[in-house]
Amino acid sequence: MYQSYCGIDFGTTNSAVSVVTQGKTPELIRFGKGKETIPTAIFFPEENTYCPTFGDEAVAQYINGAVGRFMRSLKRILGTDLMDMKTEVNDVRLSYEDIILRFLKYLKETAEKQIEKTLDSVVLGRPVHFQDFAPDSDAKAEAVLRKIAVNAGFKEISFQYEPLAAAFAHETRLRHEQLACVIDIGGGTSDFSVIRLSPQKRNSQNRKKDILANAGIRIGGNDFDRDLSVRGFMPGLGYGTMLKPNPYNGRILPVPFSPYVTLSEWSNINSLYAYKEKEAVRKLYEESAEPDKVGVLYEIIKKELGHTFLNKVEKAKIELSDNKVIKSCLDFLSRMPEIEIDLESFEDAINNDVRKISIALEDCLKAASVSYSEIELVILTGGSTEIPYIKRKIKQLFPFAVLSDARKFSSVATGLAYEGMIRYG
């Protein structure tokens, strides 16, 4: 009797599940209207906090104005102190561990419903580093994720680096051995692996000699959203403007930058909705020398529209892949301000983060004792590898390599399921 098992790519922005049944090749679970991925998002309706919605349905409820608590980019919390805390969800105190558990259980139950079998075994993807330069936090994050998987109902749980999973998925299509570098730039992290791939080794249980190096850094698409938000959008919300002169000493101070940075980080937005934070921004609005601009910030926070705002930023980032200049209308606000963004400004905004990613990639190749020119195949996975600036940089670094970006949003989940075939099959 064949055992059923799965690979789960629990991503910062999107997640995917691939299952193996009857000893067959991995098959991706479909979400929503037949999609291979699901947004890593959860919405708790105010009228029924204990019955949340997930993925596209959660996003739609929030965007359409349903009352409740919306959360996204939960993976960014793993390995941080927030995992030991609880948060207010519609007057109910929930731990972040419990919130992530609800999402993981939804993935498991959706997969089980489609294959009409119970899934007891899973290979979970993980970044090379949940947190930079913090091995204790890394170990803690994996331990917490393992605990969540147990509570979700899995009995056999193992982990694999996400870039290696992507490599194993691509290996099934190779005809001869190749020296590959996997570049996985997702929503929360950038991860790299240098590995020798071969069709003759795809079912081997011991690949230690083939895996030459792994590296990673906690920078990804969310950081690019933050960069674009601060550089391109926030000046229209009063970032960089001044307060009115102090009535007692005449001093003129700049508007504090902290609410702008917090509003630009997906995993931190909800912290701005606390009464104390809303009052602080209201005070900034009243004391601002340019209230028309700071008033936009105040309206976003007062009406708790931060995720709607960052959705606009993310959409602008994607549109800049095909356009040199775009206009983004914040049509969910009363004055509907329009903000113009150009490609050059975006690339300049993300340049420092891209430089850090490049250094981490170089460190990976040095650890593998491999030069850029020796790499024959570059496997691109993760949505942020679609950014033209990043793709140009990669092509410049690897002059003789073939670039493969097939199924970049689902290759990690597929590779994790192939790993499951070896570990559990």
N, C-alpha and C positions, 0 to 999 in steps of 0.2 A: 504494500500500500504506500502510495507516494505521500510525502509530507508537503504541506503548503507553507511558504514563508515569504517574507517581503523585505524590500529595501525602502527605507524612508529618508528622503532628503528634506529635513526640516530646515527650511531656508529663512533668511531674514525677511525677504520680500515675498517670495513664492515658495511653495512646498510641492513635492511630488512623491508618489508611491508607485513602486513596481512590484509585481507579485509573480511567483513561480508556482504553478500547480501542475500536477500529473507529470512532473519531470520535464516539462516543456521549457522553452526559452522565456525570459522575463516579458511580462505584459504590463503596460502602464495602466493605472486606474484612471478613469475619466471623472472629471468633476464638472458640475454645472452643465453647460451645453456642450459636453464632449471634450472639454479642455484637458490637456495632459498635466496641467499645473493648477494650483489653487493659491490665491493670495493668502499669505500668512496673516490673517486678520480675523478679529472676533468682535462681535457687537452684543452687548448686554442690554436688552430692552428694559426700560425703566419699570414697565408694568409686570415684567417677569424676568428678574435678574438670573434665575437659575435655569433659564432656557435660552441660551445665547444662540446666535447664528454665526456662520463661519464663511470665510472666503468671499466670493463675489456677492453673495447674499448679504453678508455683513457690511461690505463696502456700499452696496446699493441702499441699504437701510439708512446708513449714516448720511450718505450724500443726499438722499431724498428727505432728510429732515426728521427722521424718527428720533424720539427722545430716548436717551440712554448713554451708555459708555462705550466708546469705540477704541480698540487697541490694535496696534500694528507693530511690526518689527520686534516681536517678543524675544527673538533669539539674542538680540543685543544685550539682554539683561543677564543671560547666563554668564556666570563667573564674576558678577558684580555683587556688591552688598545688597542691592535691591532684592535679590533672590531670598534673602532672609527676612524680608519685610512684607507687610500687607498693604493693600491700597483700597481706597474707597470706591466701590462700584455700586452706584445707585443706593447709597446708605447701607450697603453690605460690605463688610471687611473681608476681602479675599486675598490670599497669598498669590504671588506671581507663579509659584510652583503649581498651585491649583489651576490657575488660568492656562498655563501651558499644557497641563494635563488634559484639560477639556479639549484643547485643539488637537492634541495627539490622539486622544480617544476617538475624535471625529474622523481623523484620517484612517485609523484602524477599522472602525465600524463601517465606513464607506467602502473600504476595500473588501471587507468580509461580506457585505451585502452583495457586491458585484460578482464575487467568485463563489458565493454560497458555501463558504467554508470558513472555519475558525483559523485565525492566524496566531500561532503561538511563538513563532521565531522571527526575529527581525535583525537586520544589520542597519544600524543608524549611521548616517553620515555626520561627520564633525569637521570643523575647520582644523587646520594644523595648530592654531592657537586661538582659543576663545578670547584671551586677553594677551596683550603684548608683554613679554618679559616678566611673566607671572606664572611660573609652573604650578604653584599651589592653587591659584585661581583656575588654571586649566584642569587640574585634577578634580577640583571641587565641581566645576561645571559639568564634566563628564559623569561624575558620581550622581549629581542631581538629575541629569537627563536619564541616567540608568534607572534611578528610583521612580521617575515619572513614567518610564516605559513599563516598569513592573506594575505600577498602579493602574496603568492603562490596560493591563491584562496579558502582556507578553511574558512568556516563561523562559525563553532563550534570547539573550540580548548581547550583541557584540557591536563594535564600532569600527569604522574605517574612515581614513582621511578622504575628504570629498574629492580632491584632485586625483587621487589614486583610483577612486571609483569611476571617475570620468575616463581615465586612461583604460581601465578594464572594459568599459563599454565600447570604446573605439577599437580595442584590440580584436574584437570579434570580426571586424571588417578588414583587417590587414592580411596581406598575402605573403609578406616577408618581414624579417626582423627590422625594427627601426628604433633609433635613439630618439625618445620623445621628451618634450617639456610640456607639462600641463599648466595652463594659466587659467585659474578659476577666480574671476572677479565678480563676486555676488553683491548682495545688498549690504552685508556687514563686514566681510573680510575679503582679502585677496590671498589666495593660496597657490602654491607651486609645488610641482613634483617633477623630478627628472627620473625617467624609468626606461628600461629596455623592454620594448613590446615585441611579441612574436606570436604568430598563430599556433606555434607548436607548444607554447607555454600557457595558453589561456586557461587550462584546467588544472594547472599546477597549484598545489597547496602551499608551497614554499617559494615566495618571490623575493626573499630578502636580498639575494645577490643582484636581482634586476632593479630594485628600488635604490637608486644612487643617492637621492637627497629629497628632503621635504622642507618647505619653509612657508611662512605666512606672516601677515600683518593685518591688524584690525582697521583696515580702511576698505571701503567699498562704495556701492552706489548711494547709500544713505549719506555718506560724507560728501559725495559730489552734489547731492541735493542740498545739503547744508551750505556748501561753498557757493552754489548758484543762488540760493536763497539770500545769503548775507550780501553777496556782491551785487546781484542783479535786481532783487526784489525789495530788500529791506530799506534802501534809501528812499523808496516811495512810501515807506511806512514810518519814516522819521529817523531811521538809523543814520547817525552822523550829524544830526541837527543839534541845536542848542536849547537849553532851558531859558526861561525868562530871567532877567537879572534878579539876584537875591535881594529882597526888599530891605534887608538889614545891612548888608555889606557891599551890595552892588556886584558881587561876583557872578560871572556867567559860566555855567558848567555845561558839558555835553550831556545829552540824553544817555542814560546808562545803557550799555550794550547787552546786558544779561538777558532781558526778555526776548530780544531778537535772536540770540543764539539758541535759547531754549526752544523757541518757536520753530527753529530750523532743524531740530533733531526729532525724528519720528518717535523715538522711545521716551522722550521727555515732555512732549506736548501737554499731556494731561496734568502735569504738575502746575501748569499755569492757571488751571481752573479752580484752584483753591481760593477761598475768599480773600486771604491775605495777599495773594499774587494779583488777583483782579483789582483789589483796592490800590495796590502799588502802581499798576499801569494806569488806573483812572487818575491818580495823582500826577503821574507823568504827563498825561493828556492835558490836565488843567494847568500845569506849570510850563508846558512846552511853548517855545517861541514860534513853532510852526504846527499848530493844532490840527490843521487840515491833514497833515501827514500822520502825525502820531494818533490822530483819531481813527485812522484805518487800523492801526495795531490794536487800539482799544476795542474797536468793534469786533475784530476777530476773536479776541480773548473773552470779551464780555459774552458773546454769543456762542462761545466754544466751537469755533469753526477752524481750529488749527489744522486738523487733518485735511479739511477741504482745501485750505490754503496750500499745504505741502503737496497735495495732489496736483494742483496747478503748476507748482514748481517742477515736480517730476515730469509732468506732461511737456513742459517747456524744454526740459533737458532732452527728452526723446525727440521732440520736433527739431531741435538743433542738430540732430544727426543728418537731416535732409535740407536744412535751411540755414542761410547765413545770418538772417535776422528774423525774429518772430515777435509778435505782440500777444501778450497774455492779458486777457480781461478778467479781472476779479469780479465776475458778474454775480457772485453770491453775496456781495456787499451792497449797502444802500446806494453809495455813490458810484459803484462799478468802475473803479480806477483801472486804467490800462497801463501796462508796463512793457516797455520795449527792451528786448534782450538781443545782443548780437553774439555770434559764434566766437569771435575773438575774445570777448570779455569772459565768456564761459570757460574757454580753454585756459585763459590766464588765471581764472579763479581756482581751477582744479589742478593747476600745474604743480603746486607744492605737494599735494597728495599723490599725484602721478609720479613725482620724483621719488617719494618715499617707497612707493610700490616698486619702482624700478630698482631701487637699492636692495629691497628684499628679494627680488627676482635674481639679481646679480649674486647675492649671498647664497642663494640656492644652487646656482651653477658652480660657484666656487667650492661649495661643500661637496658637490658631485665630481669635482675636478674635470669639468667639461666646459669648453668654450662655446660661445654663441654659434660660431660657424660649424661646430660639430653636430648640432641638433638638426635632425632630419625632418622631424614632424613636430609642429606646435599645435596642441589641442586647446582650443578656446572654449570655455564654458562660463556660464554666468552672464546675466544681462548686460553688465557694464562693459563687457568686451566688445559690445556693439558701438560704443562711443568712438567716432572716427579718430579723434585725437589719440586715444589709447591704441587703436588698431594700427595707426601710422607708426607709433612708437615701437610696437611689437614687430612690425615688418622691417623697420630699420635695424632692430637688434638682431634679428634672425634672417640674414640675407639669403641663406641657402635652404631654408626650411619650407616645407609645405604647410600652409595654415589650414586647419580643419575646424569648422565651427558647426558641424552638423548636430542638430538636436541639442543645442547648448542649454536649453532650459530643462531638459529631462535626462540628460546623459548620466548625471550623478546618481539619480534614483535607479536607472537601468543597471549601472555598474554595481551598485550596492546589492541589487537582486542577483546579479551574476556571482558576486562574492558569497551571497547566501547559498547558492547552489554548491559551492565548494565547501562551505562550513557546515551546512545542515543537510545537504543532499545525500 
